[in-house]
Amino acid sequence: MISIDKSKLGNEYEKIKAYLEYYEEYGAPLVSEYSKDLDEKVDGITNYLNQCREYNLDFDAVSLQRIVIDLSSTIYYTSSRMEQVEILADMAKISYKDKYNEAYTSRQGASKQEDRKYTSDQLRALADQEAIEEELVHFIYSHCASILKSKIDAANELLKACSKSLSSEIASMQAMNYTSSKAGM
């Protein structure tokens, strides 16, 4: 059986909780800001579809066409914002690597001056420790971009479904027009 030091587990839990609070303070508002238009658009579409289902109404072609056009443009702008967040994530990664390398090499030099030799593992651990904030910023931007991508992917699936419904509605209207024109002959 594995023996777990519960005091260390508690410390790790507290550290993770602090990181989560950091994300909630900085990352969650960024995602909300950058996906606000898409979230509102998807909520509106969902409400429309639920109302149609609740009142047993058919989807009308004009509403579906408006949904397809609006959702397409909203996805476009949200994708652009996602690219901005990915750029921030890349810049944060560069900042992290710079800080890490600076910390690693400065410790290498310090160990020579102090007649103390750090092992490679010790140097990496110390560099990781000194660059933790930069790594956290990179983590936040990376996950924000990932969340935005997931939202965009889900919106694209909704767009496909609405487009199929629109095509079906148009085909049905054309069939009715064809049938009524045949009957009028």
N, C-alpha and C positions, 0 to 999 in steps of 0.2 A: 504494500500500500504506500502511496506517495504521501510524504509529510509536507504540509504547507504551513509556512509561518504566517499566521493570520495578521500579524502586525504589518508585515510587508504587503500583504494583500490589501489591507486597509489603506496603506500609503499609496499604492498604485491606483486604487479606486479613487482616492481623493485627487490624485494627479490627473487622471482621465476626466474626472468631473470638472476640474478646473479648465482643461483643454476644451471640453464641451461648452462650458460657459463662454470661453473665448470665441468659439465658433458661433455660438448663438448671438453674441454681441456684435461680431464683425461679419461673419459669413451669411447668416440667415437674412439680415437686412439687405445685403447685396443681391442675393437670389431674389428676394421679394421685389426689390427695385427693378431689376433687369427683366423679370418675368411678369411684372404686374399686368401689362397689356394682354399678354397671352393668357394668363390666369383668368382675367375678367372675360375675355372672349370665349374661352372654353366653358366658363361658368354660365354665360349667357346662352350658349348653344345647348348645354346640358339642360338648362331650365326650359328652353323651347322644346327640346325633344321629350322631356318629361311631361310637359303640358300636353303635347300631342298624344302621348301614350295615355295619360290620365283621362283626357276627354275623348279618347278614341278618334282623334283627328288624323287625316292624312297629311303628310308633309307636302307643302305646295312648292312648285318649281321656283317661284320667285324668291321665297324665303331660303330655299336650299342654295339657289344661285348666289344670293347675298352672303350666305354663310361661307360658301366656298371662296368667294372673292375676299371677304374680310379676313377669314382665317389664313388664307395664303399670304396676304400682305403682313399680317401680324407675325406669322412664322418667319417671314423674311427679316423683319426688324429685330425680332428676338434672336435670330441666328447671328445677326450682326453684333448684338450685345454679347452673345456668348463668345464670339471671336475676341472681343475686347477683354473679356475675363480670361480667356486662354492666353492672351498676350501678357496680362498681368501675372498669370501663373508662371509663364516662362521667365518673366523678369524676376519674379520672386525666387525661382529656382536658381537663376544666375547669382542673385544676391546671397542665397544660402551657400552655394558652392564657393563663392568668394570668401565669405565669412569662415566657412569650414577650413578652406585651404590656408587662409591667413592664420587661423588659430592653430592648425596643425604645424605649419612651418615655423611659427613664432615659438611654439613649445620645443620644436627640434633644436632651434638655436639656443633657447633658454637652457635646455638640458646640457648642451655642450659648455655653456658658460658656468653652470652650477656644478659641473663635474657629476652630473646626474644623467643617467641614460634612461629615457623612457622607451618602453617597448612599443612596437607598432600598434598593438591593441590599446595600450594606454593613450597613445597619441590620438588614435581615432576616437576613443571614448571622451577624451578632453575636448577635442574639436567638435564632436557631436553636442556636448554639453554647452559649449560656447555659442553654437549656431542654432540652438533650439528655437529661438524666436523666429529666425528667418525660415527655418524648416516649417514651423507652424503657419506662417503667412503663406508659404508655398502650398501647404496642405489645404488651407482654407480656399485659396483661389482655384486650386485643382478640383476640389470637390464642388465648389460653386459651378464651375464649368460643366462638370459631370451632371449635376442636378439640372442645369439648364438644358443640356443635351437630352436628358431623359424626358423633360417636359416637351421639348420640340419634337422628339420622336413620337410621343403619345399624341400630340396635336396633329402630326402628319398622319397617324393612323385614323384619327377622327376625320381629317380632311378626306382621306381615301374613302371612308364609309359614306360621308356626305356626298362626295362626287359620284359614287356608285348609285346612291339613292336619287340624285339629280338625273343621272343618265336613265335610270329606270322610269322616273317620272316623265321625262321628255319622250322616251319610247312609248309610254302608255298614252300620252297626249297625241303623239303622231298616229298611233294605231286608232285612237278614237276619231281623229280628223279624217283618216283614210276611210274608216268604216262609215262615217256620216256622209262623206262625199260620194261613196259608192251607193248609199241608200237614196241620195238625192238625185241620182241619175235617172 
